Amino acid sequence: MSDDMKIVDDLTQSEYKWGFITDIESESAPKGLNEDIIRIISKKKNEPEWMTEWRLKAFRHWLKMEEPKWPNVKYPQIDFQDIIYYSAPKKKEKLNSLDEVDPELLKTFEKLGIPLGEQKLLSGVAVDAVFDSVSVATTFKETLKEKGIIFCSVSEALQEHPDLVKKYLGSVVPYTDNFYAALNAAVFSDGSFVYIPKGVRCPMELSTYFRINAQETGQFERTLIIADEGAYVSYLEGCTAPIRDTNQLHAAVVELITLDNAEIKYSTVQNWYPGDKEGKGGIYNFVTKRGACRGVNSKISWTQVETGSAITWKYPGCILQGDNSVGEFYSVAVTNNFQQADTGTKMVHIGKNTKSTIVTKGISAGKSNNSYRGLVKVAKSAQGARNFSQCDSMLIGDKCGAHTFPYIEVENNSAMVEHEATTSKVGEDQIFYLNQRGISTEDAVNMIVNGFCKEVFRELPMEFAVEAQKLLAVSLEGSVG
Amino acid sequence: MITIKNLHANVEGKKILNGINLEIKPGEVHAIMGPNGSGKSTLANVLAGNENYEVTEGEVLFYGKNLLELSVEDRAREGMFLAFQYPIEIPGISNATFLKTSINEIRKYNGLPELSAKEILDLIKDKSQILGMEQDMLNRSVNVGFSGGEKKRNEVLQLLTLNPKFALLDETDSGLDIDALKIVASGVNIFRNENNSVLLVTHYQRLLDYIIPDFVHVLAKGKIIKSGGKELALELEDKGYDWLKEAEPAF
């Protein structure tokens, strides 16, 4: 093995730094899934009758469905009866302020770099923290309320704004959509809810931080974001989990809705525990994320940096219904060791003159496999639709794989669809060049990879971009050559 | 001072260098000339530490340190600079970021405080003016979309900004038109002083019209077969390499 290769190996084998476990008393439902469990979850959350019914319908539908087998990933059969579907930190009936949040929980988020005390927060970012299945704290609520913005947990929204939830929940990702979306609809325990009223530009970044702690627990959050006419919001999502040697399931659903002239920018930095160097443990991240540009001139933009999870299976997409609406997808997906990722996007053009842009950067190191899967669909009605896709893959070392599966379906002759794809290797000559200028191999690889991802990073909000670059460095630590 | 003693090296199992002996003192400019395949570029790459080249015998002392034991980056940090024959592209990383990282890594190693972004920018701007380079190239990705001449000029810009103790120029003249050649040569002439040294590797003598060497060495089959002053280059230009054939070592 050449020295470069050795360094690649070392780089890809660093430790996961967010793997600690919080010792906290929690309340869990028994293992397994049946209608009673669903009723327990729904009752715990004091949900309205229609919600319980919706969950049960989803469950009955799920029973008839089969796990998708088409993704380019391999894992042993999941026993869905061996999972705990509800776990919540024990807490008082109702929290009136952050002071009442269990200090252990606050410490956990502090350790993760997400301080929840409002005075300590980065100005300009409001945070909703989700621990295992429930939201434990939402900051800056009052400031947002003045503008009429609703930012709270979905459970809370169900109590206080049931009409809004009823109107939009499941309207973008119905429970019939796919196996994991059906499962999520049946058992989801919490998540974030955002509503930006007409003409309001949200004055700060909204952020949700997801943390899985309890063992043998599945995490099924549901996020719903609505930007009413002319509204704008930028939303950030971050995720980590402790090191466990068993696999944990994370099956979330995110729905975004933009009405006329509205815009949602949704950024994710996903860093779930990826499993150890031998491929043991790690999160199965089977997520459905979709946005509907319902209104004219509306826009939805997804930016994701995915470095974690043992298996990632997700395709954030946009349904471009409104005329002149715009969908964007910018993605960096890093896989290392034995990680597997099958990720990409779906852009469905329905309205006239709709536009979509797809820029993806897949980086594979170690013995990992990284697949891009993307669908661009132009319906008959989508006169003048435009799409541009660029899918670049980078390989570090010679034991990893990169794959591209583009699907293009065009039913309107006036549409223009462009697809570009490249695959490159972190070249020994590039590393030698940077070494010769006094830059260490580890820094050289980070530089090359960061350069490769630049087009995506510049779409991220500033602090997040810095975070993402650091995360990339950590994920590839010990991997390089 | 750089002292090369009995240096042997292989590339992919094939013997390329066959016992090079050379001493380069501060203030000196040496030129290594020779036909294609004589081992000129190998010598430059071995000194810089390219791991595709395997040293089988010999020793190199770099200001008292055992050079061959140092990593590529430490050789650079000790003050060795290789101007590449084919400069490498690094997409997405601006020339300015690249130079800033490089300068500060070298300074850190030598116990010097890091320079601020502004100090570095001023330094680069100053040097790029000497080389007649457009300011916008600082924001362009390293060597991406650069013409052959621009790439070579960019190498010389790095040479001037990093200001090493020892500069190795590997066929820096190849692919340059006469105007570009003059600019590159003037950059090297600005660089040279009594405290640093230069080793030029070149196939043609024309570069030596603009960078006057103190010593010229002829390399053939991995060995220096003749050394002399600057007039040796002219003689080679006149007669070619064939007249030296008899002097070639037999192996």
Interface residues (C-beta under 8 A of the other chain):
Chain A: S2 D3 D4 G427 E428 D429 Q430 F432 Y433 L434 N435 Q436 R437 G438 I439 S440 T441 D443 M447 I448 N450 G451 F452 C453 K454 E455
Chain B: A48 G49 N50 E51 N52 S71 V72 E73 R75 A76 R77 F81 L82 F84 P87 I88 E89 I90 P91 G92 I93 F98 T101 S102 E105 I106 Y109 S141 Q158 L162
